[in-house]
Amino acid sequence: MSTASDAVGAADDRPVALVLRALGLGDLLVAVPALRALRRARPGHRVVLAAPEWLRPVAELTGAVDALLPVTGLDAPLPWAGPVDLAVNLHGLGPQSHALLDDLRPHERIGHAAPGWDGPDWTDLVLERERWVAVLAHHGIAGDPAEVAITRPSVSSPAPGAVVVHVGAAYGSRSWPAERFAAVVRTLAADHPVVLTGSTAERDRATLVAERAGLPGAANLAGRTDLGALSALVADAALLVSVDTGAAHLATAYATPSVVLFGPAPPERWGPPPGGPHVVLTDARVRTGDAFSDVPDPALLAVGVDDVLAAARRLLDAHRRG
């Protein structure tokens, strides 16, 4: 995959299909089926993904993107100077994301319905993988929402075969209590190697979980894995335990058994595909749905330690037999 400057180089005269998805890891992974569909439908185009630079390692693993255009959000014009044949809005319903793509004066547009944009109307409670495939299907580009797999990275896993417990979350609303994570880890570690993951900002939380669970410091990988290493870790894991985060979507992409705890976000929109080695735990009856709250959503708190352990044991037994 090339950089943005390489992508506009004169050496490549293919028409450009520029796709906007300036969000996070999970957001990119649920768009993989749509990206694959676009790649097949437009083999003569150069597919350029406008997304945060830190996602480059996973964008490369999709096999559907020729170049990454680094962007950090929707607050500035897209840094693209060349002609755009096709603009694809996989970011949202607009109008801000539509306007940024309109500024590039594309010959053709694919996205949700809006002034100047033909497309399906936005509906809320739709599985995200199905949403973006449906947007392309409206324009005659067929895709399969189940086509979620990405290539395994070339780097080695720092803990092949381990149970990976991802203790971090972007917001307090998705932050399962550290003492509950510690109880899960302490029990699982009696029979399986366990490592903890999270961002650099979440390392103190992971340290607390490790100490309460009696794990050695070396098992705390929070803040010590880049995105490529995290991808390899999840790809080669025996099991992932996580709240609804990018790590959980990596487990979906690699068909790694996972126990995923949902709080404010409904699994009907963000959950793993049915039929895979994944267990979703939540309680929709008490969900408040405030994604930006500082406190855990009641739907998340309704998930107990025993619930997680029962699901984890079931998946580990199946993994061992398989």
N, C-alpha and C positions, 0 to 999 in steps of 0.2 A: 504494500500500500504506500502511496506517495504522500508527500506533504501537500499543503494547499498550493504553495508556490510551484511545486512540480506539476500539480494537476492542471495549471493553466499554461504550462509550457507549450511552445509552438510545435514540439515534436509529436504531440498527440492531437490529431485533428478530429477525433470522434465528437459527436454531439454530446452535450453534458446533460445528465439527469441529476439535478441537485435535490437531495432529500433533507428536510429539516427535522431533527429530533434532538433538540438541545436540552436534554434532561439527564437522568441518572442511569445507573447500570441496569436496574430492573426494567426501566422504560425502554432501553435499547434492546434488551433481550426479548421483550414481548413484541417488538417490531420485527424480529428476525423473519417470521414467515412472510410478512409483506415485503421485506427487502429481497428475500429469495425470489418471490414472485416477480418483482420488478426486474431483477437481474436476468431471469429467464425470458421475460417478455421483451426486453430491450437489449439484446446481446451486442448490438452495435454502439450502445451508449457508454460513456464513462460515468459510472455511478459515484457521485460525490456526496458523502454524508457530512452534514453540518451538525457537529456534536462537540461536547467538551473534549479537550485534548487527552485527559486522563483515561478516556474510554478507548483510546487507539488500540491497545492490545486485544480487547474483545471485539472491536469492530473488524480487525484483521481476521479473527477466528470465524466470523460469520461466512466468509467466502463470497459475500454478496456486494462488497464495497471496494471500489478501486482507489479512492482517496478520501482522506479525512480533512474537512475544513474546520479548524478549531474555532469554536464559539463558546461563550460562557452564559448565554441567555438570550433574551429578546430585547435588551435595552439599547443595542447598537445595531447599525446596518450590518448585514452579512458581508464579511470581507472578501467579496468575490468580484473580480474585475472583468472576467470574460463573458461571452454569451452563454445563455442558458436555454437549452431547447425545451426541457421539461422540468417544472418545479413540482415537487411532491411534498405536501404538508402532512407529515406523520407526527407533528408536534401537538396539535390541538385543534379546536374548532375555529380559531381565529377570534377577533379580527387582527390582533397584533401579529401573529405568526403569518397570516395571509398577506398582510401589508409588507412584511419584510421580503417575502418571496415576490410579491408584485413589483417591488422596487428593482428587481433583477430583469424585469420585462421578458419573462419566459414566453416561448412560443406556445406552450401547452401547460395546463395546470391540472393537478390531481389533488383533491382534498375534500373536506366537508363542504356542504352547500353554504354559500355566502355570496354577496354581490361580486359578480365577475367570476365566480367559481361554481362550476357544476359539480354536484356530488350529493351523497346521501345526507339527510339531516342527522344531527348529533343526537344520540340517545345515551342515557346515563348508565344503566345497569346492563352493560355488555362486556363480555370477556375481552380484555384488551387485544389479545392476539386475533380474535375474530373481528374486532372493530376495524383494524387497519387493513386486514385482508379484504373486508367488505368495501372499504373505500376504493381499493384498487379494482375490485370486481365490478364496481359501478362503472368503471372506465374500460371494461373488457379485459382486465388482467386477472387471470385465475390464480388463486393461491390456496394453500392448505394450512389452516391455523395450527395443525399438529406438527408442522415442520419446524420444530424448535431447536433441534440439535445444532451445536457448533463444534468446530474442530478442537481437539485437545491441544493445549499449548505445548511447545517443544521443551519448556523447562521442566525440571523434575519436581514432584511434589515434596514439600518439606516433611511430610508425615504420611506416606502412602498407607492406605488401609485403616487409618484412624477414624474415630468418631469426631467430627468437627462440630463444635458448639459455637455458634456466632452470637456473641452477647450484645452486640451493638444495635442501635436503631437511630435513625436520623432525628426523631422527635420523641418527646416524653410519652406521647400517646401510644407509641409502639414499644415502650421500654418495659419488658417483663422484669419483675423484681430480681435483683442480683442474688438474694438469698434463695430464690426458687431455682435459678440457674445453677447455683452451687449445689443444691440438693440433688438435682438431676445429674450433674457432673460427678459428684461423689459416688453415686450409685453405679453409674455406667462405668466409671474408671476401675471398679472392682473387677470387671471382666474384660474391658477393652481399653486400648490406648486412646486417650482423649486429648485433643488440643483445642485451644480457644482462639477465636479470631475476632477482629474488630478493627476499626480505624485507629490512627494515632491518637485522636482525641478520646477514644474509648479504652485506651490501654489501662488507665487507672481502674475503670470498672472491671475490666478483665482480670486485673491483678487481684482485686477484691474477691471476685468469683474463684480464682485459682487458690487463694489463701484459705477461703472458707471450705473449699472442696478438698484441700490437701494435695493439690497438684504441684509438681515442681515448677520452678520459674521457667524452665525451658519449654514447658507445654503452653505457655502464654505467647501466642504468635501475633497478638493484636498490635498493629502498627509496625510489624516486622515483615509483612508480605506485600509486595506490589500486586497489581491487578493480575499480572501473568501468573505469579506464584499462587495467589488465591484461587485462580481458575484451576490450576493443576491440583491444588489441594482438594478442592471440592470434586473435581473429576475423578480422583483416585480414592475418595473417602468411602468408608463402609456405610456412613450415615451422616447426614447434616441435621442439626437441630437449630432452628432459627426463627425469629419473628419474620414478618413480611418485609424482606429486604432484598437487595441485589444478590446476596449470597444464596437466598432461597431460589431465585430465578436461575442462578448458575446450576443448582442441583437439578432443576427442570431441564436445562439445556444439555446436561450430561447424563440424565436418567439416573442420577444418584439418589438412593432412598433418602427421604427427608420428612421431618416432622416440622410443620410450619404453623406458627401461632399467629392468628390474625386478631387485630384490635379494631381500629377505626375503619379500615378499608375492608370492603366485603370481598370474600374469596370468589364470589360469583363474577367479580370484575378482574381481580388480580391473582387468583389462585392458580395452582398447577393444573395441567390438563387431566381429565378423568382417566382412570385406567392405568396410570403410572404408579411407580413405587413411592407414593407421597401420601401423607396423612395431614389433613387440615384440622386444626383445633381452634375453636372459637365458640362464642355464644351470641348469636345475632339478636336474641331477645333483649339483651341489655346494652347493645351497641349504641353509643352516642354519635359516633362518626366524626368527631372533631379531630382531624388529622394533625392540627398544629397545637393541640393542647400540651401543657407541660406535665400532665399526669396521665398514667396509663388508662386507656379506654376500658370501661367495665367488661366489654367482650373479651379483652385480653386477660384481665384479672380473673375472669371466670374459669380460665384454664389452670388446673392444678398440677402440681408436681407428679402426682400419680397418673394423671391423664397423659402427660408427656412420656413418662417411663413405660407405660403400657404400650403406647404407639411405637416407641423406640425399640422395645424388645421384640414386638411383632415384626417390624421391618428388619431388624438384625437377624432374627431367626430365618426369615425368608431369604435374606442375602446370603446367609451361611449355607442354606440348603441349595441355593441357586448356583 
